[in-house]
């Protein structure tokens, strides 16, 4: 049985999703930071979305990818702001 390129790309996207869960869990176990874990997982899930985008180059797929990138940027910014505010609240 031979794999078609589409099947390979979809498989790679699924591996990115699974790797996001694993890497996020490992980041949380190592750092005990939910913010770090979500950030790491989102990077892998963004990669999965971009791989999937390479298969369907419709405007809907492109807009969906842009929405994913925008959401990723907003979450990263919000998580970074939360980290800076939490650090500022500590006595020291």
C-alpha positions in Angstrom: 0.0 0.0 0.0 1.4 3.3 -1.0 0.7 6.6 0.7 -0.5 9.5 -1.3 1.1 12.9 -0.5 -2.2 14.1 0.9 -2.2 11.2 3.4 1.3 11.9 4.4 0.5 15.6 5.1 -2.6 14.7 7.0 -0.6 12.2 9.0 2.1 14.8 9.8 -0.6 17.2 10.9 -2.1 14.6 13.2 1.4 13.9 14.6 1.8 17.7 15.3 -1.4 17.7 17.2 -0.4 14.7 19.3 3.1 16.2 19.8 1.4 19.4 21.0 -0.4 17.5 23.7 2.8 15.6 24.7 5.1 18.7 24.6 2.5 20.8 26.5 2.3 18.1 29.2 6.0 17.9 29.5 6.4 21.6 29.6 3.9 21.8 32.4 5.6 18.9 34.3 9.0 20.6 34.0 8.0 24.3 34.6 4.7 24.0 36.5 3.5 26.8 34.3 0.2 26.5 32.5 1.1 29.5 30.5 4.3 27.8 29.2 2.4 24.6 28.5 -0.3 26.3 26.5 2.3 28.3 24.5 4.3 25.2 23.6 1.2 23.2 22.6 -0.1 26.1 20.5 3.1 26.2 18.5 2.6 22.5 17.5 -1.1 23.0 16.8 -0.3 26.0 14.6 2.1 23.8 12.6 -0.7 21.2 12.2 -3.0 23.9 10.9 -0.4 25.2 8.4 0.2 21.7 7.2 -3.5 21.2 6.6 -3.7 24.5 4.8 -1.1 23.2 2.3 -3.8 20.7 1.1 -6.7 23.1 0.7 -5.8 26.5 -0.7 -9.3 27.9 -0.7 -10.1 31.3 0.8 -11.9 29.7 3.6 -8.9 27.6 4.5 -6.6 30.7 4.2 -8.9 32.7 6.5 -9.0 29.9 9.0 -5.2 29.7 9.1 -5.1 33.5 9.5 -7.5 33.2 12.4 -5.4 30.5 14.0 -2.3 32.7 13.7 -4.1 35.7 15.1 -5.5 33.7 18.0 -2.0 32.3 18.7 -0.5 35.8 18.8 -3.3 37.2 21.0 -3.0 34.3 23.5 0.8 34.6 23.6 0.5 38.3 24.3 -2.2 37.8 27.0 -0.1 35.1 28.6 3.0 37.2 28.6 1.1 40.1 30.2 -0.2 37.8 32.9 3.3 36.7 33.6 4.6 40.3 33.9 1.7 41.3 36.1 2.2 38.3 38.4 5.9 39.0 38.7 5.1 42.6 39.6 2.8 41.5 42.4 5.4 39.6 44.3 7.1 41.2 47.2 10.8 41.6 46.7 
